[in-house]
Amino acid sequence: MSPTAVSSPTPKQVIERAKEVGALMVDFRFTDLPGTWQHFSVPVSELTESVFTDGIGFDGSSIRGFQKIHESDMLLFPDPSRTFLDPILEVPTLVVVCDIADPLTRKPYSRDPRFVARKAEEYLRQSGIAETSYWGPEAEFYIFNSIRYDQNTHEGYYFIDSDEGVWNTGQNGTANLGYRPKLKSGYFPVPPVDKQQDLRSRIVLAMIESGIDIEVHHHEVGTAGQAEIDMRFDTLVTMADKVLQYKYIVKSVCNREGYTATFMPKPLFGDNGSGMHTHQSLWNGDSPLFYDAEGYALLSDTARFYIGGLLKHAPAVLAFAAPTTNSYRRLVPGYEAPIKLAYSARNRSACVRIPTYSDKPAARRLEFRSPDPMCNPYLAFSAMLMAGLDGIQNKIEPPVPVDADLYELEGREAERVRDLPGSLSEVLDALENDQEFLLRGGVFTQDLLDTYIAYKRESEVDPIALRPHPYEFFLYYDA
């Protein structure tokens, strides 16, 4: 896991590569504040060295969380180190990930999530604590055959269907061949129960073709096509880039094959939700900083304090790492959901788990299990890192590790283990009241935090609070 010095390609080399791979179009991609890729394309003939130095203009007022109409002009600057040949599109297209700048000052844009992640990496280096952080997110998702939903004045509904869904065991529109994972029974069955082996393999091959190193893919616990594909760890900004690339490829391959994929944390009632367990560690050169042969679970003091900071600030961090109202339908007891503010070796009911598959120093890391793949990875990883660094800088001791099932604790033992907040509104409140650790080094800015909180409240929390829930009709209509 040690860093390897690799020189970044020059703009001229990117242009030459575009010609070598036969690209006819160049697609410029960047990220809005909530964490969704945006893009536009130009013919390959328009990819010149001046594009990398002068930038490309776009309307920032049309992007969520960015500019107002009277200050809409913004610039994109392609990053020559982040390119790949799109494995999905029929027309050969070179994708270039971009950074955002103000056209008047030419300075990086404060609300560009990628800029926040760059600053977090620089803050880590300047802190003297470590040179590099490594990140290994495990994004889960569902693959369905059909999804219908609508919401208006007089109706609100969703209908999910999946040939793999256990609810279809009694259907007979066509010959019913059975073989479906039951609720919470989808972990590791071979085909024909696992009906999506080939589909996941095609997704993996597309990811590898686009330059993402993949370690494993498998069916996850949920019925109806819950899946997981794990990427090999990487540094913070690069891994955040890859998370968006990963989600794009999953959704695009599924769409091409006649399926629909979702990264919603909790699309199905009564079965496991989709998380993004995030492995993280700190290194100085070739030296892992989280290992100590004498420590609990082979953890060093540095790792323990990092956990202390992460657990202390977890409610605020989750405003970025579990950032939707739907996230808190996943973070409930009974579905392997990590809702307890505790850490433990091997224990999947704790927010922070210490994997014990290997006792090698290089393998020593922590896994923060509460995030989900709806997050903006640039902001979520940066917030986790800043919380962990605050723990190291202030020697924050975490609660005593708990190796028992946290859901089975009783009495005083249960009382000393706090729960995570239970709603998006609560974690936004936590972020409003716990910001200082994020503002250090100018990594996050007050402008970004205020804009993010306002966007989440106005676009998600308040609109959902105003609408009747379908289950309310079940409970109350005939009362």
Secondary structure, DSSP 8 states (H G I E B T S, - for coil): ----------HHHHHHHHHHTT-SEEEEEEE-TTS-EEEEEEEGGG--HHHHHH-EEEEGGGSTTS--GGG-EEEEEEEEEEEEE-SS-SS-EEEEEEEEE-TTT--B-TT-HHHHHHHHHHHHHHHTS-SEEEEEEEEEEEEESEEEEEE-SS-EEEEEE-TT-GGGTT--SS--------TT--SS--TTTSTTHHHHHHHHHHHHHTT--EEEEEE-SSTTTEEEEEE--EEHHHHHHHHHHHHHHHHHHHHHTT-EEE--S--STTS----EEEEEEEEETTEESSB-TTSGGGB-HHHHHHHHHHHHTHHHHHHHHS-STTHHHHSSTTSS---EEEEEES-TTEEEEE--S---GGG--EEE-S--TTS-HHHHHHHHHHHHHHHHHTT--------S-GGG--HHHHHTS-B--SSHHHHHHHHHH--HHHHGGGSS-HHHHHHHHHHHIIIIIHHHHHS--HHHHHHHTT-
